[in-house]
Amino acid sequence: MLSKIDRLILNELQQDASQSSAELAAKIGSSQTVCWRRMQKLESDGYIKKRVALLAPEKLGLGTIVFAHIKLNAHGRANLDLFSKEIQNINRVVECYCLMGEQDFYAKVLVKDVYDYERLFFDKLSKIPGVAEVKSTMALSHIKNTTEIPIE
């Protein structure tokens, strides 16, 4: 069970993980020592997976987002495992989920433009063994894009 201090720490770290424990302690009204210990405990308990910098994809030439809905031709464990392994090797795929329903996987892909996606599709996605169908949609704009998890 998370304490009030734990929730405050997690919320603050989601805003800015580069804060020192002293800065964080001042913001949440705690001592630096208590704050540091709680952060260490939250990390060791797996609440904090890692601390990263969030980059601007458009500044790096990857401003187009494509969502690929992928269907496999068979659903055996071997096919799912092989697909999961292969999709890990495509660095433009930044998220991938196994689904229930009509499609088997949903992948978020960052590319330069539609032509860049076309190359990725023909050179990599469509060549993964077991892929029967890929339906792609392109995002026109961001309505909401956050990494923050609601902590209540």
N, C-alpha and C positions, 0 to 999 in steps of 0.2 A: 504494500500500500504506500502510495506516495504521500509525503507530508506536504504541508503548505509551502515550506521552503523549497522542497524538491520541485514542485510545480512552478514556483517563481523562477528558480534557476533554469529549468528547461525552457520556459517561455523566453527568458532573456537570452539564452544561448541560441535559440532559433532566430532571434533578431540579429545577434552579432556574436559569433563564436570566438572571435579574436580578443574579446575582453579578458583582462587579467582577473584573477580571483578577487583582488582588491576592488577593482571597478565594479565587478558583479556584486560583491558583498555590499558595497555602498548603495547600489540600486535597489537591492532587495531588503535592506535593513538588517544585515547579519554581520557577524565578524568574518574577517578574511579566513581564519582558520576553519571555522564551521563551514563556510562556503566551499573552501577547497576540499575538505573531507567529504562533503555531500557530493561534489562533482566527481570525485574519485569513486565513490560508492555507486553513483548513477552510471558511470562508465563500466565498472566491474560487473554490475548487475545487468548490463546490456541495454539500458535505456538510451544511452548515447552510443551510437554505432561508430561514428567518426566525426571529425571536424574538418570542414572543407571550405574552399572559396567557391562561390557561385559565379560562374562566368556568363558573359553576355554572348550567346551564340552568334547573333548578327554581327558583332564586332569581329568575330573569327571567321566570317564568311559562311556561316551555317544558319541563315535566318529563315529558312523555309522548313516547316514542320509537316511531315507526312505521317499519317496513321495507316498502318498496314494491317488488314484483317486477314489472317492466314488460316487456311484449312488444310489439314493433312489428308493423305489418301488412306491411311490406316491409323488406328488408335492404340496399337499395342504399346506396351511399356518401352520397348526398344525404339520405336519411332519417336515417342515423346522425348526420350532421353537424348537421342541423336539430334533432333531438332534443337532442343535446349542447349546442347553443347555447341552446335554450329552457330546459333544466333549470338552466342557469347563472343564469337570471333569477328563480328561485324561491328566495328567501333562507332559507326553512325547510328546504330540502334542504341538509344539511351535508356529505353524502358521496354520491357516485354512481359506480358502476363499470359498465363494459361487460363482459358475461359471455359465456362459451361455454356452450352447453347450451340448456335449454328456455326460459329467460327471456333477454332481451337486456340488460336493465339492472337494477341493484339500487341503490336509493336509501334513505339513512337520513334521516328527516324528524323534526324537532323541532316539537312542537305543544303547546298548552295541554291539550287533552283530545280525546276521540274526536269531539266536535262540531266542534272546530277543524280536525281532519283531514278531516272530511267536507266542510267548506267548501273547504279547500285542494284536495281531490280533485276536486270538481265544478267549481270555478272555475278551476283551473290545470292539475293533472296530466292529467285526462281530456281537456282541450282542446288538448294539444300535438299538432300534426299528426303523423299516422302511428302514434299509440298505439292498439293494438288491444285490449290487456288490461292491467289493473293488479290484482295480487293483493297485498293488504296484510295485514301481521301487526303486532300491537302487543306491545311488550316489557312484561313484568310487573315485572321488576327487573333491575338490573345485577348480573352475576356477575363480569365482568371488564371494565374500561374503562380503557384506558391509551393514552397517546400515545408511550410509551417504546419505542424500537426496540432489540432486543437487539444488543449490540455485543460480538463475541467475538474 
